[in-house]
Amino acid sequence: MKKLPIRNIDQGAIMKLNKILKNAFLITIACLALSACATQKQTGQMQGDVYTGTDTVEYLASGVPDRVFFATNESVLTTASRETLRKQAAWLRKNSKITIVLEGHADERGTREYNLALGERRANAAKDYLMTYGISSDRISVLSYGKERPVDSGSNPLAWSKNRRSVTVKAN
């Protein structure tokens, strides 16, 4: 194999290429540094994409959480949600004069119309479950807020999981 001699190397082109590579390296380092600064420590727990933490939960009564959480685009109750609703039903049976409103919520993704319908399905899933434990439908109203009342205004999986919920509130 015959080696070809390298001739006419343009020193100016090599210097320009070195400068371009140096700048690209510096930009890459700056981007990495900025993305590390932007990363926030997330609090709360998730199981799959369902929130299981308690930092957004309030209580109807001692030991009776006011909300249940759902998976993305789902209105099916999780095991944890059913346990919470059983506690709510037991409390409601002891407090037979109290009426409640089940508020359905969704995360920010999706259209307003889709999320209103999804929030309603979520609230109705909670209502149906409470009714299986002896709570009269006359004591339960359903209201959907869709994505209009987020509990966490972030735009990340943890915030979305906190916003996919049904909240039980005492009716006025």
C-alpha positions in Angstrom: 0.0 0.0 0.0 1.4 3.3 -1.0 1.3 6.2 1.5 0.2 9.5 0.1 2.2 12.4 1.4 0.1 15.1 3.2 0.7 18.4 1.6 -0.6 21.8 1.9 -2.1 21.5 5.4 -4.0 24.7 6.1 -3.0 25.8 9.6 -5.8 28.3 9.6 -8.4 25.6 9.1 -6.9 23.5 11.9 -7.0 26.4 14.3 -10.7 27.1 13.4 -11.6 23.5 13.9 -9.8 23.5 17.3 -11.8 26.6 18.3 -15.1 25.0 17.2 -14.4 21.9 19.2 -13.3 23.9 22.2 -16.6 25.9 22.1 -18.7 22.8 21.7 -17.0 21.2 24.7 -17.6 24.4 26.8 -21.3 24.6 25.8 -21.8 20.9 26.7 -20.2 21.4 30.1 -22.4 24.5 30.7 -25.5 22.6 29.7 -24.7 19.7 32.1 -24.0 22.2 34.9 -27.3 24.0 34.3 -29.4 20.9 34.1 -27.9 19.7 37.4 -28.9 22.9 39.0 -32.4 22.7 37.7 -33.0 19.2 39.1 -35.2 19.4 42.2 -35.3 16.8 44.9 -38.8 15.3 44.7 -40.8 14.6 47.8 -43.6 12.1 48.1 -43.8 8.6 46.9 -45.1 7.0 43.8 -46.0 3.4 43.0 -45.9 3.1 39.2 -47.4 6.5 38.2 -49.8 6.6 41.2 -49.0 9.0 44.0 -48.9 7.3 47.4 -47.5 10.1 49.6 -49.3 12.1 52.2 -47.9 15.6 51.8 -51.0 16.8 49.9 -53.5 14.8 51.9 -55.9 16.4 54.4 -58.2 14.5 56.7 -62.0 14.2 57.1 -61.3 13.0 60.7 -58.5 11.5 62.6 -57.0 8.8 60.4 -59.5 9.3 57.6 -57.7 10.7 54.5 -59.7 13.0 52.2 -58.3 11.9 48.9 -57.5 9.0 46.6 -55.1 8.9 43.6 -55.3 7.5 40.1 -53.0 6.3 37.4 -52.7 8.3 34.2 -55.9 8.4 32.1 -57.5 6.0 34.6 -60.6 6.0 36.9 -59.9 2.5 38.3 -59.4 2.5 42.1 -56.1 1.2 43.4 -55.8 -1.0 46.4 -54.7 2.0 48.5 -57.6 4.0 47.2 -60.1 1.3 48.2 -58.6 1.2 51.7 -59.0 5.0 52.0 -62.6 4.8 50.8 -63.4 2.0 53.3 -62.2 4.3 56.1 -64.3 7.1 54.7 -67.3 4.9 54.5 -66.9 3.7 58.1 -66.6 7.4 59.2 -69.6 8.4 57.2 -71.7 5.5 58.7 -70.9 6.9 62.2 -71.8 10.4 61.1 -75.0 9.8 59.2 -76.1 13.5 59.0 -73.0 14.5 57.0 -73.3 14.8 53.2 -70.2 15.0 51.0 -69.0 16.2 47.6 -66.6 14.0 45.7 -64.4 16.3 43.6 -62.7 14.7 40.6 -59.4 16.1 39.3 -56.9 15.5 36.5 -53.4 16.6 35.7 -52.6 19.3 33.3 -52.2 17.1 30.2 -55.1 16.7 27.8 -57.9 19.0 26.8 -60.2 20.7 29.2 -63.2 18.6 28.0 -61.3 15.3 28.3 -60.1 16.2 31.8 -63.5 17.3 33.0 -65.0 13.9 31.9 -62.0 12.0 33.4 -62.5 13.9 36.7 -66.1 13.0 36.8 -65.4 9.3 36.1 -62.9 9.4 39.0 -65.4 11.0 41.4 -68.1 8.5 40.3 -65.7 5.6 40.9 -65.2 6.8 44.5 -69.0 7.3 44.8 -69.8 3.8 43.6 -67.3 2.3 46.0 -68.7 4.2 49.0 -72.2 3.1 48.0 -71.1 -0.6 48.1 -70.2 0.1 51.8 -73.7 1.4 52.6 -73.4 5.1 52.0 -76.6 6.4 50.4 -76.3 8.1 47.0 -78.5 10.9 48.5 -75.5 11.9 50.7 -73.0 12.1 47.9 -72.6 14.7 45.2 -70.1 14.5 42.4 -68.3 17.5 40.9 -65.4 17.5 38.4 -62.8 20.3 38.2 -60.7 18.5 35.5 -57.3 20.2 35.4 -58.5 23.5 36.8 -57.5 23.1 40.5 -54.1 21.5 40.7 -52.7 20.8 44.1 -49.2 20.9 42.6 -48.5 23.4 39.8 -45.4 21.6 38.7 -45.1 20.1 35.3 -43.4 16.8 36.0 -44.5 13.2 36.8 -44.7 13.7 40.6 -46.9 16.8 40.3 -49.1 15.1 37.7 -49.6 12.1 40.0 -50.6 14.4 42.9 -53.2 16.1 40.7 -54.9 12.9 39.5 -57.2 12.5 42.4 -60.7 12.4 43.9 -61.2 14.5 47.0 -64.0 14.0 49.6 -65.2 17.2 51.2 -68.0 17.9 53.6 -70.9 19.6 51.8 -72.1 22.9 53.1 
